[in-house]
Amino acid sequence: MHAASALIWAAVTTPDPMPSPSWTAPPPELVTPGPAGFIVIALLAVALVFLAADMLRRVRRARYRDEANATLDAEQAAAEAAAQGDAAAEASAVDDQDIDPADDDRK
């Protein structure tokens, strides 16, 4: 197996690091994006900045809404608890007044 791979590697030619004399450099207009490419990339960057700002604004707004809803829910739960406490106190006060030992039917 080792001998076979050595033969394959020996048969493969290594590329010449220097280009052949027939090679010529392409014109720079074909290699660089030019002004049109710069304009497209600049417009994409500006659009990205606007989208990021809009996303941050929407996330902040949603967070403020959640905080306001949590505050309102807490206030409503406190009001309901106070109303239940008042109703319980009133019911216990009425129960104490309604108890009359003379009306006891267990005699």
C-alpha positions in Angstrom: 0.0 0.0 0.0 2.8 2.3 0.9 4.6 1.7 -2.4 1.4 2.4 -4.4 0.9 5.7 -2.7 4.6 6.6 -3.3 4.2 5.9 -7.0 1.1 8.1 -7.2 2.8 10.9 -5.4 5.8 10.6 -7.6 3.5 10.7 -10.7 1.8 13.9 -9.6 3.5 17.0 -10.9 3.9 20.0 -8.6 2.8 23.3 -9.9 5.5 25.8 -10.9 5.4 28.7 -8.4 6.3 31.2 -11.2 3.7 31.8 -13.8 4.4 30.9 -17.4 5.5 33.7 -19.7 2.1 33.5 -21.6 0.3 34.6 -18.4 -0.8 38.2 -18.3 -2.6 40.0 -15.4 -6.3 40.7 -15.9 -7.4 44.3 -16.2 -8.1 45.9 -12.7 -11.7 46.6 -13.8 -12.4 42.8 -13.9 -10.9 42.2 -10.5 -12.3 44.9 -8.3 -16.0 45.6 -7.8 -15.6 49.2 -8.8 -17.9 52.1 -7.9 -21.1 50.1 -8.4 -19.9 47.5 -5.9 -19.0 50.2 -3.4 -22.4 51.8 -3.7 -24.2 48.5 -3.2 -22.1 47.6 -0.1 -22.6 51.1 1.3 -26.4 50.9 0.8 -26.5 47.5 2.5 -24.6 48.9 5.5 -27.0 51.9 5.8 -30.0 49.5 5.6 -28.4 47.3 8.2 -28.0 50.3 10.6 -31.6 51.3 10.1 -32.9 47.8 10.6 -30.8 47.4 13.8 -32.2 50.7 15.2 -35.8 49.7 14.4 -35.3 46.3 16.0 -33.9 47.9 19.2 -36.8 50.3 19.3 -39.3 47.5 19.0 -37.6 45.4 21.7 -37.5 48.3 24.1 -41.2 49.0 23.4 -42.1 45.4 24.1 -40.1 45.4 27.3 -41.8 48.5 28.6 -45.2 47.0 27.8 -44.3 43.9 29.7 -43.2 45.9 32.7 -46.3 48.0 32.6 -48.5 45.0 32.3 -46.7 43.3 35.2 -47.2 46.5 37.4 -50.9 46.6 36.5 -51.3 42.9 37.3 -49.6 43.4 40.6 -51.8 46.3 41.5 -54.9 44.4 40.5 -53.9 41.4 42.6 -53.2 43.6 45.6 -56.6 45.3 45.2 -58.3 41.9 44.9 -56.5 40.7 48.0 -57.5 43.8 49.9 -61.1 43.4 48.8 -61.1 39.7 49.9 -59.5 40.7 53.3 -62.2 43.4 53.8 -64.9 40.9 52.9 -63.5 38.4 55.3 -63.2 40.9 58.1 -66.8 42.0 57.4 -68.1 38.5 57.3 -66.3 37.6 60.6 -67.7 40.7 62.2 -71.2 39.9 61.1 -70.8 36.3 62.3 -69.8 37.4 65.7 -72.8 39.7 66.0 -75.2 37.0 64.8 -74.2 34.4 67.4 -76.7 34.3 70.2 -76.4 31.6 72.9 -80.1 31.8 73.6 -80.9 30.8 70.0 -79.0 27.6 70.3 -81.3 24.7 69.1 -79.2 21.9 70.6 -80.9 21.9 74.0 
